[in-house]
Amino acid sequence: MKLIDTLKRIREIAETLPDDDPDKLEMLNTEADFNGLMEWALTKRNESLALAEANKELSGLYEKRKKSFEGKANQMKDIVGWILHEAKETKFKGASATVSITRKPPALVVTDETKIPGEYFKTERTLMKAELNKAFKEGKSIAGTTLSNGGETIMIRSK
């Protein structure tokens, strides 16, 4: 692909971006030689990786906050249950919720798995890919396998 075609493709990609994307205008107006274009693309990639990492950290923080709030909600559920039990009530209709205590049916509890008949177990066939690859590397011919065409990958080592 010629450099001019690459610039055209960059502009086509830019057209698919939302109008409020800060990179859209920059991509539409990109003009450079090979080195300049490569430096621009690699810089943009590094910026995107940094933003992805920052989002990952924020996501973890928000997940911790979510779990904290869920924990508090569960504590409040326990308190609601205690209040109902202490008042010897089984139902409450309030402005923000209706609460009721209901009986659950008995559940089956497994006490000794070794005594349970085999018909209640399932066995799953699992392909051991590591062992398969090892056998292939040792030169074994394995029915049901074939080699892919390979391909190519782009390796980028950021500085």
C-alpha positions in Angstrom: 0.0 0.0 0.0 1.4 3.4 -0.9 1.8 6.1 1.6 -0.9 8.2 -0.1 -3.3 5.2 0.2 -2.5 4.9 3.9 -3.3 8.6 4.5 -6.6 8.1 2.6 -7.4 5.1 4.8 -6.6 7.1 8.0 -9.0 9.7 6.8 -11.7 7.1 6.1 -11.2 5.7 9.6 -11.5 9.3 11.0 -14.8 9.7 9.3 -16.2 6.8 11.3 -15.3 8.5 14.6 -17.9 10.6 16.5 -17.6 14.4 15.9 -16.6 15.0 19.5 -13.6 12.6 19.3 -10.5 14.8 19.8 -8.5 12.7 17.4 -10.9 13.0 14.5 -9.8 16.4 13.3 -6.1 15.5 13.7 -6.6 12.3 11.7 -8.5 14.2 8.9 -5.6 16.7 8.6 -2.7 14.4 8.9 0.0 15.1 6.3 3.5 13.6 6.7 6.3 11.6 5.3 6.8 8.0 6.3 8.8 8.8 9.5 6.4 11.5 10.6 3.4 9.3 10.0 4.9 6.5 12.0 5.8 8.7 14.9 2.3 10.2 14.9 0.7 6.8 14.9 3.0 5.4 17.6 2.4 8.5 19.8 -1.3 8.1 19.4 -1.1 4.4 20.3 0.9 5.2 23.4 -1.6 7.8 24.5 -4.4 5.3 24.0 -2.6 2.7 26.0 -2.1 5.2 28.8 -5.8 6.1 28.8 -6.7 2.4 28.8 -4.4 1.8 31.8 -5.9 4.8 33.7 -9.4 3.5 33.0 -8.4 0.1 34.3 -7.3 1.7 37.6 -10.5 3.7 37.8 -12.5 0.7 37.0 -10.8 -1.2 39.9 -11.5 1.7 42.2 -15.2 1.9 41.2 -15.5 -1.9 41.6 -14.2 -1.6 45.2 -16.7 1.2 45.8 -19.5 -0.8 44.3 -18.7 -3.8 46.6 -18.5 -1.5 49.6 -22.0 -0.1 48.8 -23.3 -3.6 48.2 -21.9 -4.7 51.6 -23.7 -1.8 53.3 -26.9 -2.6 51.5 -26.6 -6.2 52.8 -26.0 -5.0 56.3 -29.1 -2.9 56.1 -31.1 -5.9 54.8 -29.9 -7.8 57.9 -31.0 -4.9 60.1 -34.4 -4.9 58.4 -34.7 -8.6 59.2 -33.8 -8.1 62.8 -36.3 -5.3 63.2 -39.1 -7.5 61.7 -38.1 -10.4 64.0 -37.9 -8.2 67.1 -41.4 -6.8 66.3 -42.6 -10.3 65.6 -43.9 -9.1 62.2 -43.7 -11.0 58.9 -44.6 -8.1 56.6 -44.1 -4.3 56.3 -45.4 -1.9 53.7 -43.5 1.3 53.6 -43.1 4.3 51.3 -39.8 3.0 49.8 -40.3 -0.8 49.9 -42.5 -3.7 50.9 -40.7 -6.3 53.0 -41.9 -9.8 53.8 -40.4 -12.9 55.5 -41.2 -16.1 53.6 -40.3 -19.7 54.3 -37.9 -21.4 51.9 -38.5 -25.1 51.0 -35.9 -27.5 52.3 -32.8 -27.8 50.1 -30.8 -31.0 49.3 -27.4 -31.0 51.1 -24.7 -33.3 49.9 -22.9 -34.9 52.9 -20.7 -37.5 51.2 -20.1 -37.3 47.4 -18.4 -40.7 47.3 -21.7 -42.4 48.1 -23.7 -40.7 45.3 -24.3 -42.9 42.2 -22.3 -42.2 39.1 -25.4 -41.3 37.1 -25.5 -38.0 38.9 -22.1 -37.0 37.7 -21.0 -35.7 34.3 -17.6 -36.2 32.8 -16.3 -33.6 30.4 -13.8 -34.3 27.6 -11.2 -31.5 27.8 -8.6 -31.1 25.1 -5.1 -30.7 26.6 -3.7 -28.2 24.2 -0.3 -28.0 25.9 0.2 -31.7 25.6 -1.0 -31.7 22.0 1.5 -28.9 21.1 4.2 -30.7 22.9 3.6 -33.9 21.0 3.5 -32.0 17.7 6.9 -30.3 18.5 8.3 -33.8 19.2 7.4 -34.7 15.6 4.3 -36.9 16.3 1.6 -37.0 13.6 -1.8 -36.4 15.3 -5.0 -37.3 13.6 -7.5 -34.5 13.6 -4.9 -31.7 13.5 -3.4 -29.7 10.7 -1.1 -26.7 10.5 -2.4 -23.2 10.0 -1.0 -20.9 7.4 0.7 -18.9 10.1 0.4 -15.2 9.4 2.0 -12.1 10.6 1.8 -9.9 13.6 3.0 -6.4 14.3 5.3 -6.2 17.3 5.7 -2.7 18.9 8.2 -2.1 21.7 7.4 1.2 23.3 10.3 3.2 24.7 
